[in-house]
Amino acid sequence: MRSSTRTLDWPNQPLPFKIYTSLAPMPLSLTFDVSSPPTGEIDLNSVARLAYFSNGVTRVLHGVAFRAAACTGALFHIEVYCVAGDLDELEAGVYHYGAHDNALRQLRRGDFRQVLIDASGQEPRVAGAPLTLVLTSTWWRNAWKYEARAYRHAFWDAGTLLANLLSVADGQGLPARLIVGFADSPVNQLLDVDPDQEAAIALVAIGRDAAPPRDSPPTPPLNLPTRPLSAHQVAYPQITAAHAASSLPDGAAAAGWRARFPVRREARRPITDEPVEAVILRRGSSRRFSQAAITLDGLRTLLARATCAFDCDAFVACDLYLIVNAVDDLQPGAYAYSRDTRTLELLKPGDHRPMATYLDLGQPLAGDAAFNAYWLVNLDVLDNRGYRAAQLSAAIEAGQLYLAAYGLGLGATGLTFFDDDVTRFFEPHASGKSVMFLTAVGHPFRR
Ligand SMILES: Cc1cc2nc3c(=O)[nH]c(=O)nc-3n(C[C@H](O)[C@H](O)[C@H](O)COP(=O)(O)O)c2cc1C
């Protein structure tokens, strides 16, 4: 990735938005009363709030439209679709959220929720959801820079987005369950996306106890025109092969796959003390840290909030490893974190700032941060679909760490890393494990 011979084809950089050119926009409100008590109502306003604070444009800097959630290379390849029954101010249909103009566009009219219910293998929360959001990744929009590695980024960048989404739903009193296990083809067909280009990677069932949909209309191809992404595209067959190999054929396979995961029954706690929307508007990845220490209490809070339970059909509990550079009253060193006891085990004392810098491809961010959190897991015990679940589970926790850090007035950034060297550094404790995600947290450097 660092090779000086590798150059990016800048004139061919893909458009960071999906823009349907023939559909009328339904503009969404940008005015939200974030201090009002949650109503638990699902209406157009809640759709607007969920879409904006997960995938909306929150600021424009140097001509780049930055979004609510962090994304590798600011390439913003994740799209959000809504599959709704009749809601207050929103008729039943399939909609795409256009981040470029904060508007919905109706792709299909009618109640198509049965498609998702069947694809999920009658998952009870999908079955009772008045609204289900579907996330996709458009491979080329990230592969332009990251090549085949973009396949992992689909789940990383969906994960940071989902951390926002799940927290915003929570704040509105809306139960939300992430669904990783679903039959891929019918969902892609419903959205009319070609999985060689763009594919569904997660469903989020919002709300519960809705009356079942009355019918299940057919989902013929739509062939809706969209603005071209770039002049030409490079194919990365490893991406489509990996996705096909982790696809599930039908609802029964989805239900069978899901049954292998334990049910989590932990109560969800807020990740920020103030309304999470306010934190999302302030969030932006740190470009430089000051090397200043954070408090031990701060570290404890951050780790508890990062690992805060969220409702998911297939959560993979990755192991958290830390490089602590500067935390008051804590010896610098490499640590393993126990989710169960919320304690740290010292693996290697010492100043590991130079190693942290090396491991994130030589970027000073990890060396200057107060600490770095690495999510590792043994992939051998997971199947191909489990690979997706592991990447997503880690990325959502990393997204929660982002929110928790900004909630405490600190800064954070996701980072890319040398996979095998991270594992080697944490050996023997981490033997056999692969890295899913890395986040650095610290005090932002201020001039
Ligand atoms: C998984 C992940 C990995 C990232 N890796 C790096 C990195 O290696 N170096 C870096 O400077 N920023 C990295 N970032 C930060 C992105 O560049 C940043 O999220 C993007 O530019 C959008 O900006 P924002 O987070 O300020 O909204 C990463 C972000 C994510 C989510």
The ligand as a MOL file (V3000), in Angstrom:
LIG
                    3D

  0  0  0     0  0            999 V3000
M  V30 BEGIN CTAB
M  V30 COUNTS 31 33 0 0 0
M  V30 BEGIN ATOM
M  V30 1 C -11.3580 1.6180 8.8230 0
M  V30 2 C -10.7160 2.9600 8.6910 0
M  V30 3 C -9.3690 3.0460 8.4260 0
M  V30 4 C -8.7560 4.2880 8.2980 0
M  V30 5 N -7.4040 4.3540 8.0720 0
M  V30 6 C -6.7870 5.5470 8.0670 0
M  V30 7 C -5.3690 5.6230 7.9470 0
M  V30 8 O -4.6970 4.6050 7.8140 0
M  V30 9 N -4.8100 6.8430 7.9760 0
M  V30 10 C -5.5450 7.9870 8.1310 0
M  V30 11 O -4.9680 9.0700 8.1650 0
M  V30 12 N -6.8970 7.9450 8.2430 0
M  V30 13 C -7.5260 6.7560 8.2290 0
M  V30 14 N -8.9000 6.6970 8.3720 0
M  V30 15 C -9.6850 7.9310 8.5160 0
M  V30 16 C -10.3700 8.3020 7.2060 0
M  V30 17 O -9.4170 8.8550 6.3370 0
M  V30 18 C -11.5210 9.2830 7.4810 0
M  V30 19 O -12.5220 8.6040 8.1890 0
M  V30 20 C -12.1010 9.8650 6.2080 0
M  V30 21 O -11.1790 10.7210 5.5950 0
M  V30 22 C -13.3700 10.6300 6.5090 0
M  V30 23 O -13.0930 11.6860 7.3710 0
M  V30 24 P -13.7690 11.8580 8.7830 0
M  V30 25 O -13.6130 10.6030 9.5560 0
M  V30 26 O -13.0350 13.0130 9.4060 0
M  V30 27 O -15.2160 12.1700 8.5670 0
M  V30 28 C -9.5330 5.4750 8.4500 0
M  V30 29 C -10.9040 5.3690 8.7140 0
M  V30 30 C -11.4960 4.1370 8.8240 0
M  V30 31 C -12.9830 4.0550 9.1040 0
M  V30 END ATOM
M  V30 BEGIN BOND
M  V30 1 1 1 2
M  V30 2 1 2 3
M  V30 3 2 2 30
M  V30 4 2 3 4
M  V30 5 1 4 5
M  V30 6 1 4 28
M  V30 7 2 5 6
M  V30 8 1 6 7
M  V30 9 1 6 13
M  V30 10 2 7 8
M  V30 11 1 7 9
M  V30 12 1 9 10
M  V30 13 2 10 11
M  V30 14 1 10 12
M  V30 15 2 12 13
M  V30 16 1 13 14
M  V30 17 1 14 15
M  V30 18 1 14 28
M  V30 19 1 15 16
M  V30 20 1 16 17
M  V30 21 1 16 18
M  V30 22 1 18 19
M  V30 23 1 18 20
M  V30 24 1 20 21
M  V30 25 1 20 22
M  V30 26 1 22 23
M  V30 27 1 23 24
M  V30 28 2 24 25
M  V30 29 1 24 26
M  V30 30 1 24 27
M  V30 31 2 28 29
M  V30 32 1 29 30
M  V30 33 1 30 31
M  V30 END BOND
M  V30 END CTAB
M  END
